[in-house]
């Protein structure tokens, strides 16, 4: 009976973790006051999996909560938009975007593949 109870405890704990009980990321973040705020951590993660903004001139504030340097670029627009945080804990930029789906990521070697990627939905 003790083995069965232990097994059930392990199953319940596994389900809680896989359903997001242990996740640091929030699902979606909408822009407040017209500014999309993206926070990054030393764990090479963003604070959300998806951000939302209105079409037109999109303002993005990049905030570092840690010490490791990171960048923020928009896939396909790397030449037009790049924010960097490190010694300076915040960076602010703006870019004209049409409605659509975009990918935000950190272009420092190895960061994107370790999870520094999020969606930007522009309505």
C-alpha positions as CSV (number, residue, x, y, z in Angstrom):
1,X,0.0,0.0,0.0
2,X,2.9,2.4,0.8
3,X,4.4,1.8,-2.7
4,X,1.1,2.6,-4.4
5,X,0.7,5.8,-2.3
6,X,4.3,6.9,-3.2
7,X,3.7,6.2,-6.8
8,X,0.5,8.3,-6.9
9,X,2.4,11.2,-5.2
10,X,5.0,11.1,-7.9
11,X,2.4,11.0,-10.6
12,X,0.5,14.0,-9.1
13,X,3.8,16.0,-8.7
14,X,4.8,15.2,-12.3
15,X,1.4,16.4,-13.6
16,X,1.6,19.6,-11.7
17,X,5.0,20.4,-13.1
18,X,4.2,19.5,-16.7
19,X,1.0,21.6,-16.6
20,X,2.9,24.7,-15.7
21,X,3.1,24.6,-11.9
22,X,6.9,25.0,-12.2
23,X,7.1,27.4,-15.1
24,X,8.5,30.9,-14.8
25,X,7.1,32.1,-18.1
26,X,3.7,33.7,-18.4
27,X,1.7,32.8,-21.5
28,X,1.1,36.3,-23.0
29,X,1.8,39.9,-22.1
30,X,0.0,42.8,-23.7
31,X,1.6,46.2,-24.1
32,X,0.7,48.7,-21.4
33,X,0.6,52.4,-22.2
34,X,1.7,51.6,-25.7
35,X,5.0,50.0,-24.7
36,X,5.8,46.3,-24.9
37,X,8.0,45.5,-21.9
38,X,10.2,42.4,-22.3
39,X,12.2,41.3,-19.2
40,X,15.1,38.9,-19.5
41,X,16.9,36.9,-16.8
42,X,20.3,35.2,-16.4
43,X,18.6,31.9,-17.0
44,X,18.4,32.9,-20.7
45,X,14.6,33.2,-20.6
46,X,12.1,36.0,-21.3
47,X,9.3,36.8,-18.9
48,X,6.6,35.6,-21.4
49,X,6.2,33.3,-24.3
50,X,4.2,35.8,-26.3
51,X,3.8,39.6,-26.3
52,X,1.0,41.6,-28.0
53,X,1.0,45.1,-29.5
54,X,-1.0,47.3,-31.9
55,X,0.1,47.8,-35.5
56,X,2.0,50.9,-36.3
57,X,4.9,52.3,-34.4
58,X,5.7,49.7,-31.7
59,X,7.8,50.8,-28.7
60,X,9.7,48.0,-26.9
61,X,11.5,48.3,-23.6
62,X,14.0,45.6,-22.8
63,X,14.7,45.1,-19.1
64,X,17.5,43.0,-17.6
65,X,16.8,41.4,-14.3
66,X,20.2,39.9,-13.7
67,X,23.8,40.4,-14.8
68,X,24.3,38.5,-18.1
69,X,24.3,40.6,-21.3
70,X,21.5,39.9,-23.8
71,X,20.1,41.3,-27.0
72,X,16.6,41.5,-28.4
73,X,16.1,41.4,-32.2
74,X,13.1,40.6,-34.4
75,X,13.6,37.7,-36.8
76,X,14.0,39.0,-40.4
77,X,14.6,42.6,-39.1
78,X,17.9,42.2,-37.4
79,X,19.4,45.1,-39.4
80,X,16.5,47.5,-38.5
81,X,16.0,46.7,-34.8
82,X,18.3,45.6,-32.0
83,X,18.2,46.3,-28.3
84,X,21.0,45.4,-25.9
85,X,21.1,45.1,-22.1
86,X,24.1,44.4,-19.8
87,X,25.8,47.2,-17.9
88,X,22.8,49.3,-18.9
89,X,19.8,47.5,-17.4
90,X,17.3,48.8,-19.9
91,X,17.1,49.7,-23.5
92,X,14.2,51.3,-25.4
93,X,13.5,51.2,-29.2
94,X,10.8,51.5,-31.7
95,X,9.9,50.0,-35.0
96,X,7.1,50.3,-37.5
97,X,5.3,47.0,-37.7
98,X,2.3,45.8,-39.7
99,X,-0.2,43.4,-38.3
100,X,1.2,39.9,-38.1
101,X,3.3,37.5,-36.1
102,X,6.9,38.1,-35.4
103,X,9.6,36.2,-33.5
104,X,11.7,38.0,-30.8
105,X,15.0,36.4,-29.8
106,X,18.5,37.0,-28.3
107,X,21.2,36.8,-31.0
108,X,24.1,36.1,-28.7
109,X,25.6,32.7,-29.6
110,X,23.7,29.8,-27.9
111,X,21.0,32.0,-26.2
112,X,18.2,31.4,-28.8
113,X,18.8,27.7,-28.8
114,X,18.6,27.6,-25.0
115,X,15.2,29.2,-25.0
116,X,15.5,33.0,-25.6
117,X,12.7,33.2,-28.1
118,X,9.2,34.6,-27.9
119,X,6.3,35.5,-30.2
120,X,5.2,39.1,-30.9
121,X,1.6,39.3,-32.1
122,X,0.8,42.6,-33.7
123,X,-2.9,43.3,-34.2
